[in-house]
């Protein structure tokens, strides 16, 4: 089986920069502080996970002007962890094969949509910290 000339490999994702919108990046910083996270990738991963639980594809982000996070930081440098994130995003999109650029843009759009959702519930987290887990797991059927 031959691959598409635009298809990417996991090594491409490790080295790639991922950005979201300027607004979502600002929310990422705000929520990082609010949740007590040490690293920018932590709220970003939550946001992407929150977006992936919504069946519809996210709208394109308004801009890609947020600060970059390298793929190995955003998704982890462990090959299995990275492959899991890539599989989740690609499967959700139903777009196979997908170019590296399309993947980067799609991740940025999920990050934007998820960060918007996280910011909407973040005000209630002080009184109800379980709300985050309930929101993330509401459709998981665990």
C-alpha positions as CSV (number, residue, x, y, z in Angstrom):
1,X,0.0,0.0,0.0
2,X,1.4,3.4,-0.9
3,X,0.9,6.5,1.1
4,X,-0.4,9.8,-0.1
5,X,2.3,12.4,-0.8
6,X,0.6,14.7,1.8
7,X,0.2,12.0,4.4
8,X,2.2,12.5,7.6
9,X,4.1,10.2,10.0
10,X,4.2,10.4,13.8
11,X,7.7,11.9,13.6
12,X,6.2,14.9,11.6
13,X,3.7,15.5,14.5
14,X,6.4,15.4,17.2
15,X,8.4,18.2,15.5
16,X,5.3,20.3,14.4
17,X,4.2,23.5,16.0
18,X,0.5,23.6,17.1
19,X,-1.3,26.8,17.7
20,X,-4.8,27.8,18.5
21,X,-6.5,31.2,18.2
22,X,-5.2,34.2,20.1
23,X,-8.3,34.3,22.2
24,X,-8.1,30.6,23.1
25,X,-4.5,31.0,23.9
26,X,-5.3,33.7,26.4
27,X,-8.0,31.5,28.0
28,X,-5.4,28.7,28.1
29,X,-3.1,30.9,30.2
30,X,-6.0,32.0,32.4
31,X,-7.2,28.4,33.0
32,X,-3.7,27.2,33.5
33,X,-3.4,29.5,36.5
34,X,-6.9,28.9,37.7
35,X,-6.5,25.1,37.7
36,X,-3.0,25.3,39.2
37,X,-1.3,23.7,36.2
38,X,2.4,24.2,35.6
39,X,2.5,23.7,31.9
40,X,0.6,25.2,28.9
41,X,-0.1,21.8,27.4
42,X,-2.2,20.7,30.4
43,X,-5.3,22.9,29.8
44,X,-4.7,22.5,26.0
45,X,-5.1,18.7,26.3
46,X,-8.3,19.1,28.4
47,X,-9.7,21.5,25.8
48,X,-8.9,19.1,22.9
49,X,-10.4,16.2,24.8
50,X,-13.5,18.3,25.6
51,X,-13.9,19.2,21.9
52,X,-13.4,15.6,20.7
53,X,-16.4,14.4,22.7
54,X,-18.6,16.6,20.5
55,X,-19.6,14.6,17.4
56,X,-19.6,17.6,15.0
57,X,-16.3,18.9,13.6
58,X,-15.2,22.2,15.1
59,X,-15.5,25.4,13.1
60,X,-12.2,26.7,11.8
61,X,-10.5,28.8,14.4
62,X,-10.6,32.5,13.7
63,X,-6.9,32.8,13.6
64,X,-3.8,30.8,14.4
65,X,-2.1,33.5,16.4
66,X,-1.7,31.7,19.7
67,X,1.7,30.7,21.1
68,X,3.0,27.4,19.6
69,X,3.4,24.2,21.5
70,X,5.5,21.5,19.9
71,X,3.8,18.2,19.1
72,X,5.9,16.2,21.5
73,X,4.9,18.5,24.4
74,X,1.2,18.8,23.5
75,X,0.7,15.1,22.9
76,X,3.6,13.6,24.8
77,X,6.8,12.1,23.4
78,X,5.9,8.5,24.2
79,X,5.0,6.9,20.8
80,X,1.9,5.2,22.1
81,X,0.5,8.3,23.7
82,X,1.2,10.4,20.6
83,X,-0.4,7.7,18.4
84,X,-3.5,7.7,20.6
85,X,-4.0,11.4,20.3
86,X,-3.4,11.3,16.5
87,X,-5.9,8.4,16.1
88,X,-8.5,10.2,18.2
89,X,-8.3,13.4,16.1
90,X,-8.1,11.6,12.7
91,X,-10.9,9.2,13.5
92,X,-13.1,12.1,14.7
93,X,-12.6,13.9,11.5
94,X,-13.3,10.9,9.2
95,X,-10.7,12.4,6.8
96,X,-8.2,9.8,5.9
97,X,-5.6,10.4,4.6
98,X,-4.9,13.8,6.1
99,X,-2.0,16.1,5.6
100,X,0.2,17.4,8.4
101,X,-1.1,20.9,7.8
102,X,-4.7,19.8,7.9
103,X,-4.0,17.9,11.1
104,X,-2.4,21.0,12.7
105,X,-5.3,23.2,11.8
106,X,-7.8,20.7,13.0
107,X,-6.0,20.3,16.4
108,X,-6.0,24.1,16.7
109,X,-9.8,24.3,16.0
110,X,-10.5,21.6,18.6
111,X,-8.2,23.4,21.0
112,X,-10.2,26.7,20.3
113,X,-13.6,25.0,20.7
114,X,-12.6,23.1,23.8
115,X,-11.1,26.1,25.5
116,X,-14.3,28.1,24.9
117,X,-16.2,25.2,26.6
118,X,-13.8,25.0,29.5
119,X,-14.0,28.8,30.1
120,X,-17.8,28.5,30.2
121,X,-17.7,26.0,33.1
122,X,-14.6,27.4,34.8
123,X,-16.5,30.0,36.8
124,X,-18.5,27.3,38.5
125,X,-15.5,25.1,39.3
126,X,-14.6,27.0,42.5
127,X,-17.9,25.8,44.1
128,X,-18.2,22.5,42.1
129,X,-14.8,21.1,41.2
130,X,-16.5,17.8,40.1
131,X,-18.1,19.7,37.3
132,X,-15.0,19.3,35.1
133,X,-15.0,15.5,35.5
134,X,-18.7,15.3,34.9
135,X,-18.5,17.4,31.8
136,X,-15.6,15.4,30.3
137,X,-17.1,12.0,31.2
138,X,-20.8,12.7,30.5
139,X,-20.9,10.8,27.3
140,X,-18.1,8.4,28.0
141,X,-20.3,5.5,29.2
142,X,-17.7,4.3,31.7
